[in-house]
Amino acid sequence: MNLPPAETEPLIEGLSAITLSTRDMRSAVRFYQALGFRLLHGGENEPFTSFAAGGSFLNLIAETHGPINWWGRVIIYVSDVDSMYRKALAAGITPEFTPRDAPWNERYFHVTDPDGHELSFARPLRV
């Protein structure tokens, strides 16, 4: 079967949203709000919540069936890694380690949300 050639190949342009499951929407919403994510839809008592994340979205969905397993890490670029670290500490959130410069040319640190999802806050280093 011969199909006409596509005019152009589609390009991956960016990440629109990431959706994380949660067993406790109230704790999860408060966690992300404490880090400065702006609530767009839903909230503590809703089954689905969406936050602004720059030009993208971070979504939470209530999971009431089956286990929630660690799946990986979300890497979120921020304007100032050290300020974000201090903000996390001020909110009572304990990062896994202090900000550090990585060999792959980023400054970063990790936190874990109430459901075990790992978040890495990062910024490319100036070379």
Steps between C-alpha positions, in 0.01 A plus 500: 500500500650830395407797710572852386810641671437723799566866433711529816583274788346605833744634761489450872478858623488461876326350796140615536420338833594228740232327705584338832271277703435571867329321786462826696397793280495738797865433594612499137327833418650664809846363414497643147351832612771532768758468223333783305298312238191705403170310526301517175228239547375267772635514852526312827156336474495425127594178315711694246717807554711699256783745575686743275861398438638772276343435159410145605280337762548273799187294564398286795241224477350324802588130493268281700575163338827310512846601619689814407852407396806717446539543127775753452569868546361829381766759419379854542714792390489796738655845482704455819570153644633626832197725559271208421692287748453765770129524412461123542675511839283793613190298405614212722604283205825308542700471177711188446817712483616861470526647149799372306661548164476190282752378242223534237511878553197560722456617857229297672346340808223244557188488716238229532128582505255338744440208259868423436536680165850643467537858381829647389525878495776601261659777297766474228838628613657787314804379312 
